[in-house]
Amino acid sequence: MSVFSQQLKNHYHTIPRQPAVTIQRAGEPDQPITYAELVHGAAKYARALQNAGIRPGEVVIIILEHGADLIYAFWGAVLQGAIPSILPFLTEKLSPEIYRQSLSALINITTPAAFITYPAFVSEVQEAAAGADSMPTILTSADLPQEAPLDFQNLPGLQRNPDDIVLLQHSSGTTGLKKGVALTHQAVFNQLESYASALKLREDDVVISWLPLYHDMGLIAGFLLPVLSGLHLVLMSPFDWIRAPQMIPF
């Protein structure tokens, strides 16, 4: 049984030029990302986390909009051996007051070591974390190194074990406070193997998803399944899909 980082490393060596993710936005050109580009982009976030002193096994909360930075940040945390947890970005569809209360409660429960977000959102995180025992590190794009030479030997994520926790997924909170569910590498791979078998996935299949990555199915079936399987994922945000559903290349 492998771990996420090892699988990504395998794709880097075997299918580096194959599209990993193509990001689609309404009214904009497609943004293709190859597996090689995915690893290099993730390595910058891994280096930023290393520089900030984030250790393997610590929780990193990611609050970014649907796009390349969100993808790189997630895999960067994985390469560092940290535990990524994607939370929804504050949009016009969410109540700012309820959002801040929920974020503050989650910080107290999960005690994250770091946040990855936008510079303009730093004050929101600081306010939400004001009552926590300690202020988590807050990283933005400004903290990314200009260059991050790829050195797999110095990426702690490759030293993780299948039984280690790989990500923290939060419940929807429909029946109460959102709850974090810790998933191991092995648990996710078992689910993906069963799902891929049921779908009869082939190497040349393309997966299309407009589900948010903080959503259970959006994360597992619409993101991890294609990327860890070495497939091509076409990804758009639910807002872009609503604006222009004709983007889906049927």
C-alpha positions as CSV (number, residue, x, y, z in Angstrom):
1,M,0.0,0.0,0.0
2,S,1.4,3.4,-1.0
3,V,1.0,6.9,0.4
4,F,-0.2,10.0,-1.4
5,S,3.3,11.5,-1.9
6,Q,4.7,8.4,-3.3
7,Q,1.9,8.1,-5.8
8,L,2.4,11.7,-6.9
9,K,6.2,11.0,-7.2
10,N,5.4,8.0,-9.4
11,H,3.2,10.1,-11.7
12,Y,6.0,12.8,-11.9
13,H,8.4,10.2,-13.2
14,T,6.1,8.2,-15.4
15,I,3.6,10.7,-16.9
16,P,5.2,14.1,-16.3
17,R,3.7,15.8,-19.4
18,Q,0.2,14.3,-19.1
19,P,-2.4,16.8,-18.0
20,A,-3.3,16.3,-14.3
21,V,-5.8,19.1,-14.0
22,T,-7.4,21.5,-16.4
23,I,-9.0,24.4,-14.6
24,Q,-12.0,25.9,-16.4
25,R,-13.4,29.4,-15.6
26,A,-16.3,31.1,-17.3
27,G,-15.1,33.5,-20.0
28,E,-11.4,32.6,-19.5
29,P,-9.0,30.3,-21.4
30,D,-8.5,26.8,-19.9
31,Q,-5.5,26.4,-17.5
32,P,-3.9,23.0,-18.0
33,I,-1.5,21.7,-15.3
34,T,0.6,18.7,-16.1
35,Y,1.7,16.2,-13.4
36,A,5.2,17.7,-13.5
37,E,3.8,21.2,-13.0
38,L,1.6,20.0,-10.2
39,V,4.5,18.5,-8.3
40,H,6.7,21.6,-8.8
41,G,3.9,23.9,-7.8
42,A,3.2,21.8,-4.7
43,A,6.9,21.8,-3.8
44,K,6.8,25.5,-3.4
45,Y,4.1,25.3,-0.8
46,A,5.9,22.4,0.9
47,R,9.0,24.5,1.1
48,A,7.0,27.4,2.6
49,L,5.6,25.1,5.2
50,Q,9.1,23.8,6.0
51,N,10.4,27.3,6.3
52,A,7.6,28.2,8.7
53,G,8.5,25.2,10.9
54,I,5.4,23.1,10.1
55,R,6.1,19.5,11.0
56,P,4.7,16.2,9.6
57,G,1.4,15.3,11.3
58,E,0.4,18.9,12.0
59,V,-2.9,20.3,10.6
60,V,-2.8,22.9,7.9
61,I,-6.1,24.6,7.1
62,I,-6.5,25.9,3.5
63,I,-8.9,28.7,2.7
64,L,-8.5,29.5,-1.0
65,E,-10.9,29.9,-3.9
66,H,-11.3,27.1,-6.5
67,G,-8.1,27.3,-8.6
68,A,-4.4,26.4,-9.1
69,D,-3.3,27.8,-5.7
70,L,-5.8,25.6,-3.9
71,I,-4.5,22.5,-5.7
72,Y,-0.8,23.3,-5.1
73,A,-1.4,24.1,-1.5
74,F,-3.2,20.9,-0.8
75,W,-0.5,18.7,-2.4
76,G,2.2,20.9,-0.9
77,A,0.9,20.1,2.6
78,V,0.8,16.4,1.6
79,L,4.4,16.5,0.4
80,Q,5.4,18.1,3.7
81,G,3.7,15.3,5.5
82,A,1.3,17.7,7.1
83,I,-2.5,17.1,7.3
84,P,-4.4,19.4,4.9
85,S,-8.0,20.4,5.6
86,I,-9.8,22.5,2.9
87,L,-12.5,24.9,4.2
88,P,-14.9,26.9,2.1
89,F,-13.9,30.4,1.2
90,L,-16.2,33.2,2.3
91,T,-18.5,34.0,-0.6
92,E,-21.7,36.0,-1.1
93,K,-23.6,32.7,-0.5
94,L,-22.4,32.5,3.2
95,S,-23.3,34.6,6.2
96,P,-20.1,36.4,7.3
97,E,-21.2,36.2,11.0
98,I,-22.0,32.5,10.9
99,Y,-18.8,31.8,8.9
100,R,-16.6,33.6,11.4
101,Q,-18.2,31.8,14.3
102,S,-17.8,28.4,12.6
103,L,-14.2,29.2,11.7
104,S,-13.4,30.2,15.3
105,A,-15.0,27.0,16.7
106,L,-13.0,24.9,14.2
107,I,-9.7,26.5,15.2
108,N,-10.4,25.7,18.9
109,I,-11.2,22.1,18.1
110,T,-8.6,21.2,15.5
111,T,-5.8,23.5,16.8
112,P,-4.2,23.9,13.3
113,A,-0.5,24.7,13.1
114,A,-1.0,26.8,10.0
115,F,-3.4,28.4,7.6
116,I,-2.9,29.0,3.9
117,T,-5.0,31.8,2.5
118,Y,-4.9,35.2,0.7
119,P,-3.2,38.3,2.1
120,A,-6.6,40.0,2.2
121,F,-8.0,37.2,4.3
122,V,-5.3,37.2,7.0
123,S,-7.2,39.6,9.3
124,E,-10.2,37.2,9.2
125,V,-8.1,34.3,10.3
126,Q,-6.4,36.3,13.0
127,E,-9.7,37.5,14.4
128,A,-11.1,34.0,14.4
129,A,-8.0,32.6,16.1
130,A,-7.9,35.4,18.7
131,G,-9.4,33.1,21.4
132,A,-7.2,30.1,20.6
133,D,-4.4,28.9,23.0
134,S,-1.8,29.9,20.3
135,M,-2.0,31.8,17.1
136,P,-1.4,29.5,14.1
137,T,1.1,30.4,11.4
138,I,-0.6,32.2,8.5
139,L,1.0,31.7,5.0
140,T,0.0,33.5,1.8
141,S,1.4,33.6,-1.7
142,A,3.9,36.2,-0.5
143,D,5.5,33.5,1.6
144,L,6.2,31.2,-1.4
145,P,9.9,30.9,-2.4
146,Q,10.7,32.1,-5.9
147,E,12.4,28.8,-6.5
148,A,12.0,25.4,-4.8
149,P,14.4,22.9,-6.3
150,L,12.7,19.5,-6.3
151,D,14.4,17.2,-3.9
152,F,12.2,14.2,-3.0
153,Q,14.7,13.0,-0.4
154,N,13.9,16.1,1.7
155,L,10.1,15.9,1.4
156,P,8.8,14.3,4.7
157,G,5.6,13.3,3.0
158,L,7.4,10.4,1.3
159,Q,8.3,9.0,4.7
160,R,4.7,8.7,5.9
161,N,3.1,5.4,6.6
162,P,-0.2,4.1,5.1
163,D,-1.8,4.2,8.6
164,D,-0.9,7.8,9.1
165,I,-3.5,10.5,8.8
166,V,-3.3,12.2,5.4
167,L,-6.2,14.7,5.5
168,L,-8.9,16.1,7.7
169,Q,-12.3,16.4,6.2
170,H,-15.1,18.3,7.9
171,S,-18.7,17.4,8.0
172,S,-21.3,19.7,6.5
173,G,-22.6,20.8,10.0
174,T,-26.2,20.1,9.0
175,T,-27.0,18.6,12.4
176,G,-24.7,20.7,14.5
177,L,-21.1,22.0,14.7
178,K,-18.9,20.9,11.8
179,K,-16.8,17.8,12.8
180,G,-13.4,16.9,11.5
181,V,-13.0,13.4,10.2
182,A,-9.4,12.2,10.1
183,L,-8.7,9.8,7.1
184,T,-5.6,7.7,6.7
185,H,-3.7,7.1,3.4
186,Q,-4.9,3.4,3.5
187,A,-8.5,4.3,4.1
188,V,-8.6,6.7,1.2
189,F,-6.8,4.3,-1.1
190,N,-9.2,1.5,-0.2
191,Q,-12.2,3.7,-1.1
192,L,-10.6,4.8,-4.3
193,E,-9.8,1.3,-5.4
194,S,-13.4,0.2,-4.8
195,Y,-14.7,3.2,-6.5
196,A,-12.4,2.9,-9.5
197,S,-13.4,-0.8,-9.9
198,A,-17.1,0.1,-9.7
199,L,-16.7,2.8,-12.4
200,K,-14.4,0.5,-14.5
201,L,-12.0,3.4,-14.9
202,R,-9.4,3.2,-17.7
203,E,-6.1,5.0,-18.1
204,D,-7.5,7.3,-20.9
205,D,-10.6,8.3,-18.9
206,V,-11.3,12.0,-18.2
207,V,-13.0,13.0,-15.0
208,I,-15.0,16.2,-14.9
209,S,-16.1,17.9,-11.7
210,W,-17.7,21.1,-10.6
211,L,-18.0,20.1,-6.9
212,P,-16.2,22.2,-4.3
213,L,-13.1,20.5,-2.9
214,Y,-14.3,21.0,0.7
215,H,-17.2,18.7,-0.2
216,D,-16.8,15.0,0.5
217,M,-17.6,13.8,-3.0
218,G,-15.8,16.8,-4.5
219,L,-12.6,16.0,-2.6
220,I,-12.6,12.2,-2.8
221,A,-14.3,11.3,-6.1
222,G,-13.8,14.6,-8.0
223,F,-10.2,15.3,-7.0
224,L,-8.3,12.6,-5.3
225,L,-9.6,9.7,-7.4
226,P,-8.4,11.1,-10.8
227,V,-5.1,12.7,-9.6
228,L,-4.0,9.6,-7.6
229,S,-5.1,7.4,-10.5
230,G,-3.0,9.4,-13.0
231,L,-6.1,10.5,-14.9
232,H,-6.9,13.9,-16.4
233,L,-9.3,16.0,-14.3
234,V,-11.3,18.9,-15.7
235,L,-12.2,21.1,-12.8
236,M,-14.4,24.1,-12.4
237,S,-16.0,25.8,-9.5
238,P,-19.8,25.4,-8.9
239,F,-20.2,29.1,-9.5
240,D,-18.6,28.9,-13.0
241,W,-20.6,25.8,-13.8
242,I,-23.8,27.7,-12.9
243,R,-22.7,30.7,-15.1
244,A,-21.6,28.6,-18.1
245,P,-22.6,24.9,-17.9
246,Q,-21.9,24.6,-21.6
247,M,-18.1,24.6,-20.7
248,I,-18.4,20.9,-20.0
249,P,-16.8,19.3,-23.0
250,F,-19.4,16.6,-23.8
